[in-house]
């Protein structure tokens, strides 16, 4: 029997000083690898190693003795992935190494040029990995068509994950186990900074309601997990389909909570009521900027009034809200950053993630940075520097990289150190969660 080891690199290092906060705020299971593992056809012994929670790479490789090792990684993790491939080849040069994920999909020729990488899989991996395993071939594999019917996929192999180690602070529930859940793939929108379409395309593909319900039942009954992080890019985009899924969750009395991401121009009072009745307790919006010129430049397709209304409706529905902000987009200046911070604090929002604009390869933002659009200047193509937290690889207009880093820290402190935010975060998920999250926040700001 052939053995396959799938590796998820440790990710919190790319958050720099903010790693302690990332450890408690974005520690989600590697569902892409779990999908890959469950959909490999044939007689294989498969293991998943998430280096974020288990760092014993050498021990695992030596004891498991895999024939194939696959590593999935994003651009900031490129250097770490190359180091992993090097270590694997030192342990056993005969192990067949496979690279996949967003970065290899975007720059496959660059990845395959590394002597320790044998094969690069481009795009969705579930079909491609089986074609490869039938007849292993070195080099960059031809990209396979996107999977039309997502119901044909087996549920993710959560039995290969250390589920008890993925914990999250959930409003009114405390610190509980969570798992990720995908009910659709694809995103039809054109945001210039996003690379999701490179993996999953712009056409929406949905799982059937029955298929989703069957998996949720498995999660509840087999794994005893009742909080889900929805991976869909735009929750509620197809309202008819969303209502059907929510109604089924309610009818089946699944008693779950979940959180997800969506756009402010998707939100309606009726949608929020239906989602909350099904268990939604936190919703994240991509706000990006408090300046309309910048929103237009990144092709966000929303306006400031839509943002304000979405937060008012969601807050009124009793759903915790979160926003994602990006400093360093085209036409950014110190004045626009100050305006965005003021806008952030004016919204009825409970939590904020403030990122530094990072032009990942394959995105329109990357081309903008190279061409100087909106005052952008790309400083390096050293991928390990492409981190959105505590680091910057661009200047924009009068703002230097160091200025963007300073404003990121300042914005987070201004936002979270307001009395109403402190009070809310102390009570939102109980004392244990407040203590744990508070300590990680403080560690992130003390060098």
N, C-alpha and C positions, 0 to 999 in steps of 0.2 A: 504493500500500500504506500503510495506517494504521500508525502507530508508537505503541507503548505502553512507558512507562518505569515500572517498579515500584521503589519506594524503601523501604529499611529504615533508619530513623533510627539515628544513633550512640547506643549505649546506655550506654557505660561512665561517662559523666558523671553518671548517676543514682546511681552508687556513691560519689560524693563522694570523701573521702580514700582510700577503698578501691578507686579506679579502677585503680591498677596491678595489684592482685591480680585484679580482674575481667577485665582484659585477657588474662591467661594462664589464668584459671580458668573462664570462661564464654563464650569466643569461639566461638560455634557459627554455622554458616551459616543464613541466613533461609529455612528449608525451607518455611514457609507461602507465601512469594512464589514459590519454585521450583515448588510444586504449582500455584499459580495460573497461572504462566506456561505450564506444560506442558499445562494443560487448557483454555486459550483456543482456541476453534475458529474457523477461518477464516484468511484471508490477512493476518497481522499480523507486523510486525517488533517483537520484544520484547527489552528489555534489563532487567537487574536491577542496581541500584546499592545496595550496602551501604555506607552512610556510615561505618560503624565501621572499614572497611579502605580506603575510597577516598572522600576528602572533596571531590572535584572536582564538586560539584553543578552549578555554573554552566557549567563546561566541557562536562559531559555534556548538559545541557539545550540549550545552544546548538549543539553539534555534531550531536546525534542528532535534534533538532527533533521531539519527541514530540507526538502529537495528544492523548494521554491520559497523565496521570501519577497513579499510585496510591500512597498511603502507608499502610502498616499500622503501628499503634502501640498501646501500652498506656497506662494512665493517667499514669504519671510522664513519659511522652514527649509528652504532649498539647501543651504549650507549644512544644516543639521542632518538632512536626509542623505547628502553625499557622504558625510562622516559615517552614518549608519551603514551605508553600503560598503564603505571601506573596511569597517570593523567586521562585517559579516564575511567579506572575502578573506580577511586575515584568519578568521576562525576556520573557514573551509572555502577555498577558492572554487570548489565545484558547485556550490549553491548557486542556483539560477536566480538572479535578482531582477525584480520587476518594479518599475516606477509608474505611478498613476496619480490621478487627482488634478486639481486646478492648474498647478504650475507646469507639470509635464504635458498637459493638454494644450497649454498656451505656447510653450517653447520646447517641443519634443526633441528637436535636433540638438539643442543645447544640452538637454539632459542626457541624451544617448551618447554624447561625446565624452562623458565621464567613463573612464575605463572600468569602473566597478558596477556600471549599470548594463545589464544584458538586454533588457526589453523595456519599451515604453508603451503603455496602453493609453490611448487618447479617448477622452470623453467618458460617457457612461460605461462602466466596466462589466456589468453583469453578463452581457452577451459576449463581449470581447474576451473575457478571461476564459470562457469555455472553448472558444475557437482556438485560443492560444494553447490551452492544455491538451487539446486533441493532437496538435502538432506544434510543439514549442519552436519558436522562431526568434532569432535575435534581431534587434533593430527596432524601428518605430512601426507599430502595427497600424494597418489601415483603420480609420475611424469607422465604427459600425453605425448604422442608422439608429436614431433614438427609438426607444421602446415605445410602441404605440399604445399597447394595453398594459397599464401598470398592474392590473389584477393578475397578470401572468407571473409576476414576481412572487417568490416565497417571502413570508414574513422574515424580518431581520433575525439573525441568529443571536438573540440576546443571551442564550445559554452559554455562549462563549465569552461573555463579558462579566466582569466583577461588579454586578449591578448594585451591590450594597455600598459601593464606594462612591457612587454618583449621587451626591446629596445636594439639596437646594433649599434655601429659605423661601417659603411660600406664604403669602398673606393669609393670616388667620389659621395656619396649619403648623407653623414652625419649620424646623429643618426635617425634610422628608426625602426619601428616594425619588428620583425622577428618571424618566427615559424620554428619548426623542421619538417623534412620530411624524411620518410624512404622508399626507393625503393627496399631494399633487406635485408635479414637477413642471418647471418652466416659469418664465416671467415675460409678459409682453411689453414691459415698459423700457424706456431708453436712457435711464440715468447713466451719465457718462463715466461715473466712478466705479460702476458695478461690473463684475466679471461672471456673474452667475450664468448668463446666457451662453457663455463659452462651453460650459459643461452640459447644461440641460435645455438649451434652446429658448426661443421666445414664444413658442406655441405652448399653450397650457395643456397639460395632460392630467386627467383626474382618475383616481381610483373610485370604484363603485362604493356606494354607501355600505352595502353588505360586507365587502372586503375590509373596509375600515373598521366596522363594528366587530367583525370576527377577530381582528388583531387586538383591538382594545380589550375584548373579553379575555384573550390570551394573556395580555399584559396584567390584567387584574387577577386572574385566576392562577396562572402559572408563576408569575413573578412577583405578585403581591405589591404592585406599584400602582398608585392612583393619581399621580401628577404627571402630565405630559407637556413637553416642550414641542410645540408644532413647528415643523421645519418649512412649511409652505411659505413662499416668498410674500404672498399677499392673501392673508386669511380673509375669507368672505368676498372674494372677487366675483365669483359666480354665486349670486345670492340664492337662487333656486336650489342649487346643489348644496350650499351651506345649510339652508333651512332643513333640507332632507336629512342631512347628517346629524344636525342638532336634534331634530325630532326623534331620530332613531336612538340617539344616546339617552334622551329623556324617557322614551318608551321602554327601553331595555333596563332602565334604572341602573345605569352603570356606575353612578356615584363617583365621577372623576372630577378633577380640576385640571385646567390646562391654560397655557399662555401661548401667545403667538405674535406675529408681525403682520402689519398691513399698512395701507396708505390712507392718508387723511381724507382723500376724495372718494373713498369706498364706503366710509362710515355713514350709517343712518341710525336713528333711534330704534327702529324695528330690528335691524341687524344686531345691535348691541343687546337688546332684550333677549333675542333668541340665543345668542352666544352665551350670555350669562346664565340663562336657564339651563344650558347644557353643561356649564361648569367653568366657563372662561373667568379667570380672576386677575389676569394681567395682560395688557395689550401694549405693544411697542409700535411707535411710528417713526419713520425716517423724516425728521424735520430738516436736518442738514444745515439750514441757515435761516436767520431772521431777516434776510435781505432778498427782495424779489428779483433784483438783477442777477444775483448769484444763482438763485433757484432756476431762473430762465437759462442761464449759461450752462448749467449741468443737466438741462432737459428733464427736470424733475416733474414737470407737468402739474404743479400745485401752486396755490397762492397762500398768502399769510392768513387771510380770512378763513380759508378752509382748515388751516392748521388750528386756529383758535376754536372754531366750532367743533372740530373733532374731539379736542381735549375737553371742552365743556360737556359735550354729550356723553363721553366715556366716563368722566368723573361723576356726572349726575347719575349714571347707571350703576355706580358703586364698583367700578372695575379699576384696579390699580393701573396707572399709566407710566410709560417710560418713553423717552425720546432719544434719538441718535442725532448728534450734532457733528459737523465736520468743519474744522478750521483749516484754511489754506486752499480753498477752492478758487477757481478763476475770478478775478476782480476783487479778491479779499484785500482789505486794508485794516489798519488798527481801528479805524472808525467803524467799519462793518462788523468787526469782531465785538466791539463794545455794544453795538446795536443788537447783535445776536444774543449776547449775554443778558441784556435787558429784556429781550423778547422771551428767552428761556424762563426767566424768573416771573414773567407775566402770565405764563400758561398754567392751567390747572393740571400740572404734571407732578408725579411723585418721585420719579427717578430720571437721571440723565447720564448718558454716555457721551463724552466729548472726545472725538477722534481727531487726529491730525491727518489731513488729506494725503493719501498715499497712492500715487499713480501706478497701480499694478499693470504689468505688461498684458497686452491684449485689450485694454480698455481705451475708450476715447480720451479719458482723462490722461492716460500715459502719453498719447499723441499730443494732447494739448500742452503738457509739460515740456515735451521736447521742442514744440514749435513756438513756445512763449505766449500762447493764448492767455489773455486776461492777466498778463504780468507774471505768469508762471516761469520758473526756471528749474529744470531738473538738475540735481547736484551729483547724483551717482547712480550707477546700475549695479552696485554691490547689493545683492538681494537680501543679505542678512540685515541690512540697514532699513529695509522696507517694513517698518513697524509703525503702527498707528498711535502707539502710546509711549510717551517719553522720548520720542525721536522724530526727526523729520528729514526728508530727502528732497525737499523743495524750498525755494524762496518764492515769495509772491509779492510783487510790487515792492514796497519799502520793508516788508516783513521778512526777516531772515529766519533760517531754520530755528535758531535759538529763541527767537521771538515767539514762534508758533508753540514751542515747548512751554515757554513761560505762560502764554495765554491759556493753554490747555489746563495747566495746574491751577491758574488763577480762577478760571471759569468753574472748575469742579469745586474749589473751596468756597467761592462766592455762592454757588448754588446749594451745596449741602450743609454749609454752616449757618444757614438761616434757622432761627428758632423753630419755625413750623416744620421744616424738613427734619431737623433733629428729633423733634417730638414724634413725627410720623414714623421715622425709622426705628425709634425705640419701641414702638408698640405694634408695628405692622405684623410681625411674625413671632412675637414672644421674646422673653429675656435671652434665651440661649442664642437665638439668631441675631438679636441686636448686639450682644456682646461679641460674637464671632465676626459679624460684618463690620462692627465698629473698630475692632482691633485691626482687621485687615485693611480698612480704609486708612487708619492712622499710620500703619507700617508703610503704606504706599506713598506717604508724603514725608516720611522721615528717612533720609538717606543713611 
